[in-house]
Amino acid sequence: MSIKQIMSAVNEFFDENIAPPHKITSVEPRKENEEEGIEAGWDILVEVIEEREYMKKYAKDEMLGVYQAALNKKYDIISYSRLSTRYRSAVEERY
């Protein structure tokens, strides 16, 4: 399993369903948890530029949405959630 394949699957999913990714900032393997029925895969952090045209129209700094996504062994996104939003020029927080 290569990081390139994982990043490609994430880019495709976000491009089709949310917005084109700005950056993929983290790709970490997830351990299998048989008790909870969770199979091994990857946890991903993705930055997406939110409402680009709206922000440009009002001469505002672009907003970045920080999303966490989970991929299974087959590179399918099985869950995602937006963790936060921030101005692109703001200092990045650690998660």
N, CA, C and O atoms as a DFTB+ gen file, in Angstrom:
380 C
 N C O
     1  1       0.850      -1.176       0.000
     2  2       0.000       0.000       0.000
     3  2       0.890       1.232       0.000
     4  3       1.679       1.437       0.923
     5  1       0.767       2.027      -1.005
     6  2       1.635       3.196      -1.073
     7  2       0.888       4.460      -0.666
     8  3      -0.328       4.575      -0.820
     9  1       1.655       5.387      -0.149
    10  2       1.105       6.691       0.243
    11  2       0.493       7.374      -0.979
    12  3      -0.529       8.051      -0.859
    13  1       1.107       7.203      -2.157
    14  2       0.573       7.814      -3.381
    15  2      -0.842       7.329      -3.671
    16  3      -1.704       8.128      -4.039
    17  1      -1.092       6.033      -3.512
    18  2      -2.424       5.483      -3.762
    19  2      -3.426       6.025      -2.743
    20  3      -4.560       6.349      -3.093
    21  1      -3.012       6.121      -1.507
    22  2      -3.885       6.653      -0.458
    23  2      -4.227       8.108      -0.760
    24  3      -5.393       8.500      -0.702
    25  1      -3.221       8.902      -1.078
    26  2      -3.446      10.320      -1.367
    27  2      -4.313      10.499      -2.605
    28  3      -5.140      11.410      -2.655
    29  1      -4.135       9.649      -3.594
    30  2      -4.954       9.716      -4.802
    31  2      -6.423       9.445      -4.474
    32  3      -7.307      10.143      -4.970
    33  1      -6.688       8.433      -3.641
    34  2      -8.067       8.110      -3.256
    35  2      -8.692       9.260      -2.470
    36  3      -9.861       9.585      -2.674
    37  1      -7.926       9.873      -1.580
    38  2      -8.425      11.003      -0.782
    39  2      -8.714      12.194      -1.685
    40  3      -9.766      12.823      -1.564
    41  1      -7.793      12.511      -2.589
    42  2      -7.997      13.626      -3.516
    43  2      -9.256      13.426      -4.351
    44  3     -10.045      14.355      -4.523
    45  1      -9.445      12.223      -4.868
    46  2     -10.611      11.928      -5.699
    47  2     -11.912      12.093      -4.906
    48  3     -12.859      12.713      -5.391
    49  1     -11.959      11.542      -3.694
    50  2     -13.166      11.638      -2.869
    51  2     -13.503      13.096      -2.541
    52  3     -14.643      13.525      -2.721
    53  1     -12.519      13.851      -2.063
    54  2     -12.780      15.236      -1.669
    55  2     -13.116      16.096      -2.879
    56  3     -13.980      16.969      -2.796
    57  1     -12.451      15.864      -3.992
    58  2     -12.735      16.623      -5.215
    59  2     -14.174      16.416      -5.674
    60  3     -14.822      17.367      -6.113
    61  1     -14.678      15.202      -5.581
    62  2     -16.032      14.886      -6.028
    63  2     -17.109      15.291      -5.031
    64  3     -18.208      15.666      -5.441
    65  1     -16.824      15.227      -3.731
    66  2     -17.867      15.365      -2.723
    67  2     -17.812      16.619      -1.858
    68  3     -18.842      17.029      -1.323
    69  1     -16.665      17.233      -1.704
    70  2     -16.567      18.389      -0.805
    71  2     -15.976      19.573      -1.552
    72  3     -16.694      20.501      -1.922
    73  1     -14.695      19.542      -1.770
    74  2     -13.970      20.567      -2.523
    75  2     -12.579      20.015      -2.787
    76  3     -12.122      19.132      -2.061
    77  1     -11.896      20.515      -3.810
    78  2     -10.551      20.016      -4.073
    79  2      -9.638      20.251      -2.863
    80  3      -9.621      21.350      -2.309
    81  1      -8.888      19.239      -2.455
    82  2      -7.987      19.416      -1.317
    83  2      -6.904      20.452      -1.603
    84  3      -6.372      20.532      -2.710
    85  1      -6.596      21.229      -0.591
    86  2      -5.481      22.172      -0.661
    87  2      -4.194      21.429      -0.294
    88  3      -3.192      21.515      -1.004
    89  1      -4.237      20.692       0.835
    90  2      -3.101      19.893       1.285
    91  2      -3.597      18.667       2.040
    92  3      -4.615      18.714       2.730
    93  1      -2.875      17.594       1.898
    94  2      -3.058      16.438       2.781
    95  2      -1.903      16.544       3.765
    96  3      -0.741      16.411       3.382
    97  1      -2.219      16.782       5.023
    98  2      -1.171      17.083       5.998
    99  2      -0.756      15.892       6.852
   100  3       0.261      15.957       7.543
   101  1      -1.525      14.805       6.817
   102  2      -1.176      13.663       7.650
   103  2      -1.789      12.389       7.079
   104  3      -2.955      12.367       6.686
   105  1      -0.984      11.329       7.039
   106  2      -1.442       9.981       6.666
   107  2      -0.843       9.041       7.707
   108  3       0.372       8.855       7.763
   109  1      -1.705       8.451       8.527
   110  2      -1.226       7.564       9.585
   111  2      -1.963       6.236       9.541
   112  3      -3.179       6.211       9.350
   113  1      -1.245       5.134       9.714
   114  2      -1.923       3.829       9.744
   115  2      -2.770       3.692      11.007
   116  3      -2.408       4.188      12.074
   117  1      -3.897       3.013      10.861
   118  2      -4.785       2.756      11.995
   119  2      -4.691       1.271      12.329
   120  3      -4.660       0.430      11.430
   121  1      -4.646       0.953      13.605
   122  2      -4.569      -0.440      14.043
   123  2      -5.948      -1.068      14.038
   124  3      -6.954      -0.398      14.274
   125  1      -5.981      -2.343      13.770
   126  2      -7.236      -3.095      13.742
   127  2      -7.757      -3.294      15.167
   128  3      -6.990      -3.589      16.083
   129  1      -9.056      -3.131      15.337
   130  2      -9.694      -3.333      16.634
   131  2     -10.847      -4.304      16.425
   132  3     -11.950      -3.898      16.057
   133  1     -10.594      -5.578      16.658
   134  2     -11.591      -6.618      16.382
   135  2     -12.827      -6.498      17.266
   136  3     -13.934      -6.797      16.818
   137  1     -12.658      -6.063      18.519
   138  2     -13.791      -5.951      19.440
   139  2     -14.838      -4.969      18.933
   140  3     -16.037      -5.205      19.084
   141  1     -14.391      -3.873      18.335
   142  2     -15.315      -2.858      17.847
   143  2     -15.620      -3.029      16.363
   144  3     -16.360      -2.229      15.789
   145  1     -15.065      -4.050      15.742
   146  2     -15.331      -4.301      14.327
   147  2     -14.671      -3.303      13.399
   148  3     -15.126      -3.113      12.272
   149  1     -13.614      -2.666      13.851
   150  2     -12.916      -1.673      13.028
   151  2     -11.718      -2.354      12.369
   152  3     -10.844      -2.890      13.051
   153  1     -11.687      -2.328      11.039
   154  2     -10.567      -2.931      10.340
   155  2      -9.447      -1.912      10.186
   156  3      -9.673      -0.703      10.241
   157  1      -8.255      -2.415       9.994
   158  2      -7.098      -1.542       9.825
   159  2      -7.266      -0.712       8.557
   160  3      -7.929      -1.129       7.607
   161  1      -6.672       0.435       8.560
   162  2      -6.726       1.352       7.426
   163  2      -5.858       2.551       7.746
   164  3      -4.780       2.408       8.323
   165  1      -6.325       3.738       7.372
   166  2      -5.533       4.946       7.578
   167  2      -6.407       6.087       8.068
   168  3      -7.581       6.196       7.716
   169  1      -5.802       6.929       8.885
   170  2      -6.419       8.181       9.310
   171  2      -5.696       9.308       8.595
   172  3      -4.466       9.352       8.567
   173  1      -6.468      10.217       8.020
   174  2      -5.927      11.268       7.163
   175  2      -6.398      12.628       7.674
   176  3      -7.530      12.756       8.139
   177  1      -5.535      13.644       7.590
   178  2      -5.942      15.032       7.811
   179  2      -5.792      15.764       6.482
   180  3      -4.753      15.683       5.827
   181  1      -6.849      16.480       6.096
   182  2      -6.896      17.169       4.810
   183  2      -7.319      18.612       5.032
   184  3      -8.232      18.880       5.812
   185  1      -6.657      19.545       4.347
   186  2      -7.074      20.946       4.357
   187  2      -7.767      21.248       3.033
   188  3      -7.260      20.905       1.965
   189  1      -8.928      21.891       3.109
   190  2      -9.730      22.238       1.939
   191  2     -10.049      23.718       2.003
   192  3     -10.409      24.228       3.064
   193  1      -9.922      24.418       0.880
   194  2     -10.307      25.830       0.836
   195  2     -11.823      25.896       0.760
   196  3     -12.429      25.381      -0.180
   197  1     -12.432      26.530       1.753
   198  2     -13.886      26.618       1.878
   199  2     -14.415      27.884       1.211
   200  3     -13.837      28.959       1.372
   201  1     -15.494      27.766       0.475
   202  2     -16.225      28.892      -0.106
   203  2     -15.301      29.930      -0.748
   204  3     -15.366      31.116      -0.426
   205  1     -14.463      29.479      -1.638
   206  2     -13.465      30.329      -2.298
   207  2     -14.090      31.552      -2.983
   208  3     -13.627      32.676      -2.791
   209  1     -15.131      31.332      -3.775
   210  2     -15.739      32.439      -4.526
   211  2     -16.392      33.466      -3.593
   212  3     -16.287      34.670      -3.825
   213  1     -17.056      32.996      -2.554
   214  2     -17.688      33.904      -1.585
   215  2     -16.634      34.779      -0.919
   216  3     -16.811      35.992      -0.810
   217  1     -15.556      34.181      -0.481
   218  2     -14.507      34.935       0.206
   219  2     -13.835      35.921      -0.755
   220  3     -13.509      37.043      -0.367
   221  1     -13.629      35.502      -2.004
   222  2     -13.004      36.378      -2.994
   223  2     -13.915      37.575      -3.297
   224  3     -13.442      38.702      -3.443
   225  1     -15.220      37.319      -3.388
   226  2     -16.188      38.370      -3.701
   227  2     -16.152      39.486      -2.658
   228  3     -16.295      40.662      -2.995
   229  1     -15.965      39.121      -1.410
   230  2     -15.962      40.110      -0.326
   231  2     -14.555      40.471       0.139
   232  3     -14.377      41.011       1.231
   233  1     -13.557      40.171      -0.691
   234  2     -12.159      40.525      -0.426
   235  2     -11.702      40.064       0.955
   236  3     -11.053      40.806       1.692
   237  1     -12.049      38.849       1.282
   238  2     -11.651      38.260       2.561
   239  2     -10.567      37.215       2.316
   240  3     -10.434      36.669       1.221
   241  1      -9.803      36.959       3.364
   242  2      -8.806      35.900       3.326
   243  2      -9.522      34.558       3.147
   244  3     -10.614      34.365       3.681
   245  1      -8.926      33.646       2.411
   246  2      -9.542      32.332       2.206
   247  2      -9.637      31.568       3.517
   248  3      -8.768      31.680       4.382
   249  1     -10.711      30.787       3.650
   250  2     -10.907      29.941       4.827
   251  2     -10.476      28.516       4.482
   252  3     -10.804      27.997       3.415
   253  1      -9.743      27.898       5.394
   254  2      -9.367      26.503       5.247
   255  2     -10.198      25.662       6.193
   256  3     -10.298      25.970       7.380
   257  1     -10.790      24.611       5.676
   258  2     -11.457      23.624       6.509
   259  2     -10.488      22.478       6.727
   260  3      -9.879      21.982       5.779
   261  1     -10.344      22.056       7.974
   262  2      -9.477      20.932       8.297
   263  2     -10.373      19.722       8.551
   264  3     -11.201      19.729       9.461
   265  1     -10.195      18.687       7.736
   266  2     -11.023      17.485       7.800
   267  2     -10.182      16.289       8.241
   268  3      -9.000      16.172       7.919
   269  1     -10.835      15.417       8.983
   270  2     -10.239      14.131       9.319
   271  2     -11.030      13.078       8.550
   272  3     -12.261      13.089       8.548
   273  1     -10.312      12.174       7.901
   274  2     -10.971      11.108       7.140
   275  2     -10.358       9.771       7.517
   276  3      -9.195       9.695       7.914
   277  1     -11.151       8.724       7.389
   278  2     -10.675       7.367       7.637
   279  2     -10.853       6.547       6.370
   280  3     -11.917       6.567       5.752
   281  1      -9.817       5.835       5.989
   282  2      -9.844       4.947       4.828
   283  2      -9.726       3.511       5.310
   284  3      -9.034       3.226       6.287
   285  1     -10.416       2.602       4.607
   286  2     -10.248       1.180       4.915
   287  2      -9.114       0.617       4.065
   288  3      -8.425       1.360       3.367
   289  1      -8.925      -0.694       4.128
   290  2      -7.830      -1.352       3.400
   291  2      -7.967      -1.238       1.888
   292  3      -6.985      -1.373       1.158
   293  1      -9.200      -0.986       1.415
   294  2      -9.460      -0.905      -0.024
   295  2      -9.414       0.528      -0.544
   296  3      -9.826       0.789      -1.675
   297  1      -8.919       1.458       0.268
   298  2      -8.811       2.880      -0.084
   299  2     -10.160       3.576      -0.204
   300  3     -10.261       4.610      -0.864
   301  1     -11.189       3.032       0.416
   302  2     -12.494       3.687       0.432
   303  2     -12.589       4.565       1.668
   304  3     -12.204       4.150       2.761
   305  1     -13.101       5.781       1.497
   306  2     -13.339       6.651       2.653
   307  2     -14.541       6.064       3.390
   308  3     -15.618       5.925       2.811
   309  1     -14.359       5.722       4.655
   310  2     -15.455       5.142       5.429
   311  2     -16.061       6.155       6.392
   312  3     -17.159       5.946       6.907
   313  1     -15.345       7.256       6.635
   314  2     -15.906       8.345       7.435
   315  2     -15.045       9.585       7.258
   316  3     -13.861       9.508       6.929
   317  1     -15.677      10.733       7.485
   318  2     -14.930      11.989       7.502
   319  2     -15.700      12.989       8.353
   320  3     -16.910      12.868       8.539
   321  1     -14.979      13.974       8.864
   322  2     -15.622      15.059       9.612
   323  2     -14.725      16.288       9.558
   324  3     -13.500      16.187       9.492
   325  1     -15.371      17.449       9.589
   326  2     -14.598      18.692       9.620
   327  2     -14.247      18.981      11.066
   328  3     -15.129      19.065      11.921
   329  1     -12.967      19.134      11.339
   330  2     -12.500      19.402      12.691
   331  2     -12.558      20.884      13.029
   332  3     -12.891      21.261      14.152
   333  1     -12.228      21.729      12.039
   334  2     -12.201      23.166      12.297
   335  2     -12.125      23.936      10.983
   336  3     -11.942      23.359       9.912
   337  1     -12.269      25.239      11.094
   338  2     -11.999      26.154       9.989
   339  2     -11.098      27.251      10.532
   340  3     -11.129      27.571      11.720
   341  1     -10.301      27.819       9.645
   342  2      -9.430      28.930      10.034
   343  2      -9.103      29.732       8.786
   344  3      -9.204      29.230       7.666
   345  1      -8.707      30.988       8.993
   346  2      -8.233      31.776       7.865
   347  2      -6.912      31.180       7.390
   348  3      -6.113      30.688       8.187
   349  1      -6.705      31.232       6.112
   350  2      -5.492      30.647       5.530
   351  2      -4.231      31.272       6.113
   352  3      -3.211      30.598       6.255
   353  1      -4.297      32.548       6.449
   354  2      -3.126      33.243       6.980
   355  2      -2.932      33.034       8.483
   356  3      -1.916      33.455       9.036
   357  1      -3.888      32.392       9.146
   358  2      -3.785      32.183      10.590
   359  2      -2.761      31.098      10.892
   360  3      -2.467      30.240      10.059
   361  1      -2.231      31.161      12.101
   362  2      -1.279      30.160      12.536
   363  2      -1.985      28.814      12.668
   364  3      -3.085      28.727      13.213
   365  1      -1.347      27.784      12.169
   366  2      -1.946      26.444      12.195
   367  2      -1.919      25.867      13.602
   368  3      -0.932      26.003      14.324
   369  1      -3.027      25.217      13.983
   370  2      -3.130      24.549      15.276
   371  2      -2.703      23.098      15.122
   372  3      -2.781      22.542      14.026
   373  1      -2.253      22.481      16.202
   374  2      -1.948      21.051      16.205
   375  2      -3.150      20.261      16.668
   376  3      -3.832      20.674      17.606
   377  1      -3.431      19.126      16.031
   378  2      -4.559      18.287      16.401
   379  2      -4.075      17.023      17.032
   380  3      -4.881      16.176      17.417
